[in-house]
Amino acid sequence: MDNTALTVDARFWDGIAERYAAKPIENMPAYERKLELTRARLQPTDTVLDFGCGTGSLALTLSKHVSHVHGLDVSSEMVGIATRKAADAGVRNTTFHHGTLETRTFAPGTFDVVCAYNILHLVKDLRETVQTLSRLLKPGGCFVASTVCLGESWVPYGALIGAMRWFGKAPRVFIFDRAEVVAEFQHAGLVEIEQPEVGAKKTTHFALASKAA
């Protein structure tokens, strides 16, 4: 693991945590559609992992429909905000963890559902991350991901993001296309991959899949 880069990224997210929490959702209809499709996969007895939970909005929304939600994020400030939001709302079936998949280990087969909203394009090793998340799912469990895929765009995002990162205005962002994401799902033993249209930007890839039994 690239600890130096990870620390820099954690500091970036810590620094914008309050602004991030206050920022309105950019495309509410698309977000609501994603939530609708995600909720359709949930059962009241489910235990859910919200990987890259940020300030806890998704986890708190899903908590109304399941037994328990665990949120995990590299930013201690965002985890702190998420924890306070849960307390203020009187939500008792959420637990927010500060750390990474390496530092906050969960037993294989712990979760019925794993959500990875707006996070897979921020991890250094997409294959390893998807494989780890797949291992955390129970057989037949559901994997849901919304991922920024910049690889199919004509815009030179690599150069632009690199310049912004140099000035501390952006985190690390890894550039790949939708086909690469789907290939990693398949490599990790995820099946029945659905890629519904949700009305999001062309650079957003939304997918639901199942863990092979």
Backbone as CSV, one residue per row, in Angstrom:
resi,resn,N_x,N_y,N_z,CA_x,CA_y,CA_z,C_x,C_y,C_z
1,MET,0.840,-1.186,0.000,0.000,0.000,0.000,0.876,1.237,0.000
2,ASP,0.520,2.249,-0.808,1.252,3.494,-0.902,0.811,4.386,0.246
3,ASN,1.511,4.259,1.394,1.072,4.955,2.587,1.189,6.466,2.470
4,THR,2.233,6.959,1.776,2.414,8.403,1.631,1.268,9.013,0.845
5,ALA,0.953,8.411,-0.303,-0.150,8.919,-1.123,-1.475,8.793,-0.387
6,LEU,-1.640,7.692,0.353,-2.888,7.493,1.096,-3.052,8.571,2.161
7,THR,-1.954,8.921,2.838,-1.999,9.969,3.847,-2.363,11.314,3.223
8,VAL,-1.770,11.601,2.054,-2.085,12.842,1.351,-3.565,12.885,0.995
9,ASP,-4.095,11.774,0.499,-5.510,11.718,0.147,-6.390,11.898,1.374
10,ALA,-6.017,11.256,2.481,-6.806,11.396,3.706,-6.834,12.856,4.150
11,ARG,-5.705,13.520,4.040,-5.650,14.935,4.420,-6.519,15.780,3.497
12,PHE,-6.526,15.432,2.212,-7.367,16.166,1.268,-8.831,16.051,1.676
13,TRP,-9.300,14.830,1.915,-10.703,14.631,2.278,-11.013,15.217,3.642
14,ASP,-10.067,15.133,4.581,-10.271,15.780,5.880,-10.482,17.277,5.701
15,GLY,-9.694,17.864,4.801,-9.738,19.307,4.607,-11.032,19.820,3.998
16,ILE,-11.712,18.968,3.229,-12.952,19.418,2.580,-14.192,18.795,3.211
17,ALA,-14.028,18.098,4.320,-15.132,17.316,4.895,-16.368,18.163,5.181
18,GLU,-16.190,19.303,5.815,-17.342,20.138,6.160,-18.031,20.667,4.903
19,ARG,-17.246,21.098,3.916,-17.833,21.588,2.668,-18.529,20.457,1.920
20,TYR,-17.918,19.278,1.949,-18.503,18.113,1.282,-19.850,17.765,1.906
21,ALA,-19.920,17.826,3.235,-21.162,17.484,3.935,-22.275,18.471,3.607
22,ALA,-21.903,19.728,3.358,-22.903,20.762,3.099,-23.279,20.869,1.625
23,LYS,-22.506,20.242,0.758,-22.727,20.366,-0.684,-23.974,19.585,-1.107
24,PRO,-24.878,20.215,-1.841,-26.069,19.489,-2.305,-25.723,18.477,-3.378
25,ILE,-26.528,17.438,-3.494,-26.314,16.422,-4.520,-26.534,17.044,-5.887
26,GLU,-25.595,16.806,-6.789,-25.585,17.481,-8.088,-26.731,17.057,-8.985
27,ASN,-27.018,15.764,-9.024,-28.073,15.242,-9.900,-29.000,14.378,-9.049
28,MET,-29.962,15.023,-8.417,-30.828,14.317,-7.479,-31.652,13.210,-8.140
29,PRO,-32.239,13.426,-9.337,-32.994,12.334,-9.952,-32.161,11.081,-10.182
30,ALA,-30.913,11.252,-10.624,-30.040,10.097,-10.845,-29.717,9.414,-9.514
31,TYR,-29.449,10.211,-8.485,-29.147,9.650,-7.166,-30.345,8.877,-6.622
32,GLU,-31.528,9.441,-6.774,-32.734,8.770,-6.295,-32.963,7.458,-7.040
33,ARG,-32.650,7.442,-8.330,-32.794,6.211,-9.110,-31.807,5.145,-8.610
34,LYS,-30.593,5.545,-8.321,-29.600,4.603,-7.773,-30.085,4.040,-6.440
35,LEU,-30.619,4.926,-5.597,-31.126,4.478,-4.300,-32.279,3.495,-4.475
36,GLU,-33.164,3.794,-5.413,-34.306,2.916,-5.666,-33.835,1.519,-6.067
37,LEU,-32.864,1.458,-6.958,-32.347,0.168,-7.416,-31.598,-0.554,-6.305
38,THR,-30.912,0.201,-5.464,-30.194,-0.401,-4.335,-31.167,-0.930,-3.299
39,ARG,-32.155,-0.130,-2.941,-33.134,-0.552,-1.929,-33.881,-1.803,-2.358
40,ALA,-34.078,-1.964,-3.650,-34.795,-3.145,-4.143,-34.036,-4.435,-3.849
41,ARG,-32.737,-4.333,-3.579,-31.918,-5.510,-3.282,-31.797,-5.781,-1.784
42,LEU,-32.380,-4.939,-0.966,-32.176,-5.036,0.478,-33.268,-5.859,1.161
43,GLN,-32.860,-6.512,2.262,-33.780,-7.230,3.132,-33.644,-6.680,4.555
44,PRO,-34.697,-6.734,5.358,-34.635,-6.179,6.714,-33.551,-6.806,7.590
45,THR,-33.145,-8.031,7.271,-32.143,-8.722,8.086,-30.715,-8.489,7.602
46,ASP,-30.536,-7.705,6.547,-29.218,-7.552,5.927,-28.237,-6.747,6.777
47,THR,-26.976,-7.127,6.639,-25.863,-6.328,7.140,-25.125,-5.773,5.923
48,VAL,-24.914,-4.460,5.914,-24.420,-3.764,4.738,-23.086,-3.091,5.032
49,LEU,-22.196,-3.095,4.043,-20.967,-2.300,4.112,-21.077,-1.164,3.106
50,ASP,-20.905,0.059,3.581,-20.824,1.234,2.706,-19.348,1.619,2.643
51,PHE,-18.676,1.139,1.601,-17.241,1.381,1.433,-17.035,2.762,0.823
52,GLY,-16.215,3.591,1.498,-16.058,4.975,1.086,-17.296,5.771,1.460
53,CYS,-17.680,5.665,2.735,-18.980,6.176,3.185,-19.050,7.685,3.262
54,GLY,-17.904,8.379,3.209,-17.929,9.830,3.306,-18.599,10.299,4.586
55,THR,-19.513,11.236,4.466,-20.175,11.790,5.654,-21.455,11.042,6.020
56,GLY,-21.645,9.859,5.457,-22.672,8.946,5.950,-24.056,9.053,5.357
57,SER,-24.256,9.874,4.329,-25.609,10.067,3.795,-26.228,8.768,3.276
58,LEU,-25.452,8.023,2.485,-25.981,6.772,1.940,-26.238,5.765,3.045
59,ALA,-25.285,5.613,3.944,-25.438,4.644,5.028,-26.669,4.937,5.870
60,LEU,-26.895,6.205,6.173,-28.052,6.561,7.002,-29.362,6.331,6.258
61,THR,-29.357,6.555,4.952,-30.557,6.277,4.166,-30.855,4.785,4.131
62,LEU,-29.833,3.978,3.881,-30.032,2.532,3.791,-30.360,1.911,5.143
63,SER,-29.931,2.554,6.221,-30.150,1.986,7.560,-31.626,1.793,7.885
64,LYS,-32.496,2.534,7.198,-33.931,2.414,7.443,-34.494,1.093,6.920
65,HIS,-33.721,0.417,6.096,-34.240,-0.762,5.394,-33.524,-2.061,5.755
66,VAL,-32.514,-1.993,6.637,-31.702,-3.175,6.936,-31.449,-3.293,8.438
67,SER,-30.763,-4.377,8.803,-30.451,-4.599,10.212,-29.336,-3.684,10.696
68,HIS,-28.243,-3.597,9.903,-27.109,-2.764,10.328,-26.294,-2.354,9.113
69,VAL,-25.747,-1.128,9.171,-24.852,-0.630,8.129,-23.524,-0.256,8.756
70,HIS,-22.448,-0.766,8.178,-21.099,-0.365,8.557,-20.566,0.564,7.475
71,GLY,-20.112,1.748,7.868,-19.487,2.672,6.934,-17.983,2.691,7.154
72,LEU,-17.226,2.736,6.076,-15.762,2.750,6.165,-15.217,3.868,5.288
73,ASP,-14.339,4.701,5.856,-13.756,5.790,5.075,-12.367,6.130,5.596
74,VAL,-11.511,6.588,4.664,-10.137,6.930,5.003,-10.045,8.271,5.725
75,SER,-11.094,9.084,5.641,-11.087,10.408,6.257,-11.683,10.375,7.665
76,SER,-10.873,10.691,8.643,-11.361,10.711,10.022,-12.391,11.824,10.222
77,GLU,-12.205,12.939,9.525,-13.155,14.042,9.658,-14.517,13.659,9.101
78,MET,-14.531,12.975,7.962,-15.811,12.557,7.394,-16.491,11.516,8.270
79,VAL,-15.718,10.599,8.811,-16.287,9.597,9.717,-16.863,10.274,10.960
80,GLY,-16.175,11.306,11.443,-16.688,12.044,12.593,-18.016,12.712,12.297
81,ILE,-18.122,13.311,11.114,-19.379,13.946,10.709,-20.484,12.897,10.587
82,ALA,-20.166,11.760,9.957,-21.154,10.693,9.797,-21.657,10.198,11.151
83,THR,-20.746,10.028,12.083,-21.112,9.547,13.414,-22.022,10.550,14.125
84,ARG,-21.705,11.837,13.975,-22.542,12.867,14.599,-23.915,12.930,13.952
85,LYS,-23.970,12.787,12.637,-25.258,12.791,11.941,-26.130,11.641,12.422
86,ALA,-25.528,10.470,12.603,-26.295,9.320,13.088,-26.831,9.573,14.496
87,ALA,-25.979,10.131,15.343,-26.406,10.416,16.719,-27.520,11.460,16.742
88,ASP,-27.365,12.510,15.941,-28.372,13.573,15.910,-29.717,13.050,15.403
89,ALA,-29.667,12.086,14.487,-30.898,11.538,13.921,-31.449,10.378,14.748
90,GLY,-30.727,9.987,15.779,-31.174,8.879,16.617,-31.074,7.529,15.927
91,VAL,-30.180,7.425,14.959,-29.991,6.167,14.227,-28.993,5.299,14.991
92,ARG,-29.411,4.113,15.362,-28.562,3.266,16.206,-28.018,2.038,15.490
93,ASN,-28.430,1.836,14.258,-27.971,0.640,13.546,-26.935,0.973,12.471
94,THR,-26.104,1.981,12.758,-24.965,2.281,11.899,-23.700,2.340,12.741
95,THR,-22.602,1.882,12.162,-21.288,1.992,12.794,-20.327,2.516,11.748
96,PHE,-19.663,3.622,12.046,-18.742,4.222,11.095,-17.301,3.987,11.543
97,HIS,-16.492,3.504,10.619,-15.112,3.125,10.899,-14.156,4.013,10.115
98,HIS,-13.120,4.472,10.780,-12.057,5.219,10.101,-10.951,4.238,9.725
99,GLY,-10.599,4.199,8.438,-9.519,3.312,8.022,-9.695,2.852,6.596
100,THR,-9.003,1.784,6.259,-9.045,1.203,4.924,-9.431,-0.268,5.032
101,LEU,-9.568,-0.919,3.891,-9.862,-2.351,3.900,-8.724,-3.147,4.530
102,GLU,-7.514,-2.576,4.511,-6.369,-3.263,5.111,-6.318,-3.078,6.622
103,THR,-6.700,-1.899,7.103,-6.581,-1.621,8.533,-7.833,-1.983,9.319
104,ARG,-8.985,-1.979,8.665,-10.247,-2.345,9.315,-10.739,-3.640,8.683
105,THR,-10.196,-4.714,9.130,-10.487,-5.995,8.495,-11.821,-6.559,8.987
106,PHE,-12.578,-7.082,8.053,-13.827,-7.786,8.343,-13.659,-9.224,7.872
107,ALA,-14.342,-10.143,8.535,-14.237,-11.547,8.162,-14.881,-11.787,6.808
108,PRO,-14.356,-12.708,6.019,-14.993,-13.045,4.741,-16.447,-13.462,4.966
109,GLY,-17.305,-13.068,4.046,-18.710,-13.434,4.136,-19.481,-12.695,5.200
110,THR,-19.001,-11.531,5.626,-19.665,-10.775,6.685,-20.945,-10.095,6.204
111,PHE,-20.963,-9.646,4.952,-22.023,-8.734,4.506,-22.959,-9.355,3.476
112,ASP,-24.217,-8.949,3.574,-25.215,-9.332,2.580,-25.146,-8.410,1.367
113,VAL,-24.761,-7.167,1.613,-24.680,-6.153,0.561,-23.440,-5.307,0.782
114,VAL,-22.723,-5.026,-0.298,-21.601,-4.083,-0.268,-21.899,-2.978,-1.262
115,CYS,-21.835,-1.734,-0.792,-22.015,-0.572,-1.662,-20.684,0.149,-1.827
116,ALA,-20.402,0.548,-3.056,-19.186,1.308,-3.358,-19.592,2.473,-4.255
117,TYR,-20.182,3.475,-3.630,-20.636,4.655,-4.368,-19.485,5.666,-4.463
118,ASN,-19.109,6.028,-5.676,-18.139,7.110,-5.907,-16.807,6.874,-5.204
119,ILE,-16.291,5.659,-5.317,-15.056,5.341,-4.611,-14.060,4.524,-5.438
120,LEU,-14.524,3.656,-6.329,-13.600,2.743,-6.995,-12.588,3.461,-7.879
121,HIS,-12.923,4.630,-8.386,-11.969,5.397,-9.193,-10.918,6.094,-8.330
122,LEU,-11.051,5.974,-7.017,-10.095,6.593,-6.103,-9.138,5.592,-5.471
123,VAL,-9.310,4.310,-5.740,-8.434,3.293,-5.143,-7.288,2.975,-6.092
124,LYS,-6.125,2.717,-5.524,-4.934,2.501,-6.348,-5.013,1.210,-7.137
125,ASP,-5.538,0.164,-6.528,-5.589,-1.151,-7.175,-7.042,-1.587,-7.286
126,LEU,-7.635,-1.340,-8.437,-9.047,-1.664,-8.642,-9.297,-3.150,-8.483
127,ARG,-8.434,-3.978,-9.072,-8.635,-5.428,-8.999,-8.603,-5.928,-7.561
128,GLU,-7.594,-5.527,-6.826,-7.469,-5.988,-5.437,-8.647,-5.513,-4.593
129,THR,-9.074,-4.285,-4.804,-10.179,-3.743,-4.021,-11.476,-4.486,-4.305
130,VAL,-11.792,-4.698,-5.570,-13.032,-5.399,-5.917,-12.984,-6.838,-5.410
131,GLN,-11.828,-7.480,-5.500,-11.703,-8.845,-4.994,-11.920,-8.895,-3.490
132,THR,-11.342,-7.928,-2.777,-11.513,-7.881,-1.320,-12.975,-7.661,-0.955
133,LEU,-13.629,-6.725,-1.624,-15.038,-6.459,-1.347,-15.901,-7.669,-1.676
134,SER,-15.556,-8.366,-2.757,-16.298,-9.576,-3.116,-16.148,-10.646,-2.039
135,ARG,-14.949,-10.790,-1.493,-14.722,-11.780,-0.427,-15.544,-11.464,0.815
136,LEU,-15.811,-10.194,1.046,-16.580,-9.809,2.224,-18.059,-10.126,2.093
137,LEU,-18.511,-10.387,0.854,-19.910,-10.718,0.612,-20.207,-12.179,0.915
138,LYS,-21.394,-12.413,1.418,-21.888,-13.775,1.529,-22.199,-14.309,0.133
139,PRO,-22.147,-15.618,-0.080,-22.582,-16.168,-1.375,-23.998,-15.707,-1.693
140,GLY,-24.189,-15.207,-2.904,-25.490,-14.678,-3.279,-25.706,-13.238,-2.876
141,GLY,-24.723,-12.655,-2.173,-24.840,-11.270,-1.744,-24.766,-10.303,-2.911
142,CYS,-25.126,-9.068,-2.653,-25.234,-8.053,-3.705,-24.116,-7.025,-3.605
143,PHE,-23.535,-6.705,-4.747,-22.502,-5.670,-4.854,-23.083,-4.537,-5.708
144,VAL,-23.025,-3.309,-5.188,-23.564,-2.147,-5.906,-22.460,-1.101,-5.996
145,ALA,-22.219,-0.601,-7.201,-21.158,0.388,-7.376,-21.570,1.473,-8.351
146,SER,-21.230,2.695,-8.005,-21.364,3.834,-8.905,-19.966,4.420,-9.052
147,THR,-19.442,4.383,-10.258,-18.019,4.660,-10.473,-17.822,5.692,-11.574
148,VAL,-16.936,6.634,-11.329,-16.552,7.601,-12.350,-15.575,6.926,-13.310
149,CYS,-15.953,6.846,-14.576,-15.121,6.213,-15.603,-14.746,7.261,-16.649
150,LEU,-13.524,7.743,-16.578,-13.082,8.836,-17.437,-12.329,8.362,-18.673
151,GLY,-12.121,7.053,-18.782,-11.287,6.528,-19.852,-11.856,6.658,-21.243
152,GLU,-13.163,6.860,-21.361,-13.789,6.951,-22.674,-13.986,8.384,-23.144
153,SER,-13.563,9.341,-22.335,-13.757,10.747,-22.670,-12.580,11.296,-23.469
154,TRP,-12.856,12.269,-24.337,-11.799,12.932,-25.095,-11.065,13.971,-24.248
155,VAL,-11.648,14.331,-23.114,-11.030,15.337,-22.237,-9.775,14.745,-21.595
156,PRO,-8.646,15.478,-21.578,-7.401,14.972,-20.970,-7.459,15.039,-19.439
157,TYR,-8.328,14.218,-18.867,-8.523,14.276,-17.419,-7.248,13.967,-16.635
158,GLY,-6.419,13.071,-17.163,-5.202,12.726,-16.447,-4.336,13.936,-16.178
159,ALA,-4.101,14.750,-17.200,-3.288,15.947,-17.053,-3.968,16.980,-16.163
160,LEU,-5.273,17.158,-16.359,-6.010,18.149,-15.577,-6.016,17.803,-14.094
161,ILE,-6.303,16.541,-13.796,-6.358,16.128,-12.391,-4.966,16.147,-11.780
162,GLY,-3.945,15.773,-12.578,-2.576,15.830,-12.076,-2.180,17.236,-11.663
163,ALA,-2.554,18.221,-12.483,-2.241,19.611,-12.156,-2.989,20.064,-10.902
164,MET,-4.263,19.695,-10.808,-5.045,20.064,-9.630,-4.490,19.408,-8.374
165,ARG,-4.060,18.164,-8.516,-3.499,17.456,-7.359,-2.200,18.110,-6.891
166,TRP,-1.420,18.605,-7.852,-0.160,19.280,-7.522,-0.415,20.471,-6.599
167,PHE,-1.527,21.160,-6.819,-1.872,22.329,-6.012,-2.801,21.990,-4.847
168,GLY,-2.986,20.694,-4.590,-3.807,20.275,-3.466,-5.291,20.452,-3.665
169,LYS,-5.722,20.515,-4.934,-7.124,20.760,-5.235,-7.881,19.520,-5.672
170,ALA,-7.225,18.379,-5.656,-7.902,17.141,-6.083,-7.219,15.939,-5.436
171,PRO,-7.961,14.868,-5.243,-7.367,13.612,-4.758,-6.798,12.833,-5.934
172,ARG,-6.212,11.685,-5.646,-5.823,10.785,-6.732,-7.078,10.258,-7.404
173,VAL,-7.071,10.267,-8.722,-8.171,9.694,-9.491,-7.559,8.797,-10.555
174,PHE,-8.021,7.555,-10.621,-7.497,6.596,-11.591,-8.466,6.493,-12.753
175,ILE,-7.914,6.481,-13.945,-8.721,6.585,-15.153,-8.841,5.232,-15.845
176,PHE,-10.078,4.796,-16.028,-10.356,3.554,-16.738,-11.747,3.666,-17.345
177,ASP,-12.142,2.669,-18.123,-13.461,2.725,-18.758,-14.403,1.701,-18.136
178,ARG,-15.640,1.720,-18.585,-16.667,0.842,-18.024,-16.330,-0.633,-18.207
179,ALA,-15.790,-0.965,-19.370,-15.466,-2.361,-19.647,-14.449,-2.897,-18.646
180,GLU,-13.510,-2.066,-18.237,-12.514,-2.499,-17.248,-13.166,-2.771,-15.899
181,VAL,-14.128,-1.947,-15.526,-14.833,-2.165,-14.255,-15.582,-3.486,-14.288
182,VAL,-16.310,-3.723,-15.370,-17.074,-4.967,-15.502,-16.141,-6.167,-15.497
183,ALA,-15.004,-6.057,-16.164,-14.040,-7.157,-16.197,-13.536,-7.489,-14.798
184,GLU,-13.323,-6.462,-13.969,-12.862,-6.717,-12.602,-13.965,-7.341,-11.756
185,PHE,-15.206,-6.961,-11.992,-16.318,-7.619,-11.308,-16.310,-9.112,-11.626
186,GLN,-16.194,-9.424,-12.891,-16.202,-10.829,-13.318,-15.015,-11.576,-12.741
187,HIS,-13.856,-10.955,-12.739,-12.653,-11.593,-12.212,-12.792,-11.906,-10.725
188,ALA,-13.589,-11.095,-10.024,-13.782,-11.272,-8.584,-14.912,-12.234,-8.245
189,GLY,-15.490,-12.874,-9.264,-16.546,-13.844,-9.004,-17.922,-13.242,-8.875
190,LEU,-18.086,-12.022,-9.383,-19.406,-11.395,-9.375,-20.131,-11.748,-10.671
191,VAL,-21.393,-12.072,-10.553,-22.174,-12.536,-11.702,-23.469,-11.734,-11.795
192,GLU,-24.251,-12.048,-12.832,-25.537,-11.376,-13.042,-25.373,-9.859,-12.979
193,ILE,-24.380,-9.359,-13.693,-24.054,-7.938,-13.653,-25.080,-7.140,-14.454
194,GLU,-25.725,-6.208,-13.785,-26.689,-5.319,-14.421,-26.103,-3.915,-14.485
195,GLN,-26.348,-3.233,-15.597,-25.835,-1.879,-15.786,-26.980,-0.958,-16.231
196,PRO,-27.912,-0.689,-15.348,-29.090,0.092,-15.735,-28.751,1.554,-15.995
197,GLU,-29.514,2.162,-16.843,-29.395,3.597,-17.087,-30.094,4.336,-15.945
198,VAL,-29.393,5.274,-15.330,-29.961,5.979,-14.184,-30.084,7.481,-14.422
199,GLY,-29.720,7.930,-15.604,-29.817,9.352,-15.892,-28.652,10.170,-15.381
200,ALA,-27.536,9.508,-15.106,-26.343,10.203,-14.619,-25.483,10.658,-15.800
201,LYS,-24.381,11.320,-15.510,-23.440,11.735,-16.533,-22.914,10.516,-17.284
202,LYS,-22.458,10.743,-18.513,-21.916,9.656,-19.311,-20.677,9.040,-18.662
203,THR,-20.000,9.812,-17.842,-18.794,9.301,-17.178,-19.110,8.497,-15.922
204,THR,-20.390,8.384,-15.573,-20.778,7.612,-14.385,-21.277,6.239,-14.796
205,HIS,-20.700,5.224,-14.187,-21.094,3.831,-14.466,-21.747,3.263,-13.211
206,PHE,-23.011,2.859,-13.331,-23.728,2.279,-12.203,-23.986,0.816,-12.504
207,ALA,-23.680,-0.039,-11.546,-23.837,-1.474,-11.770,-24.227,-2.181,-10.490
208,LEU,-24.996,-3.265,-10.657,-25.342,-4.154,-9.559,-24.956,-5.565,-9.975
209,ALA,-24.442,-6.332,-9.027,-24.023,-7.693,-9.335,-24.252,-8.576,-8.120
210,SER,-24.150,-9.883,-8.322,-24.318,-10.851,-7.238,-23.035,-11.636,-7.036
211,LYS,-22.779,-12.035,-5.805,-21.649,-12.896,-5.508,-22.037,-14.330,-5.873
212,ALA,-21.202,-14.977,-6.669,-21.492,-16.352,-7.068,-21.661,-17.247,-5.839
213,ALA,-22.607,-18.126,-5.884,-22.877,-19.012,-4.753,-21.785,-20.071,-4.640
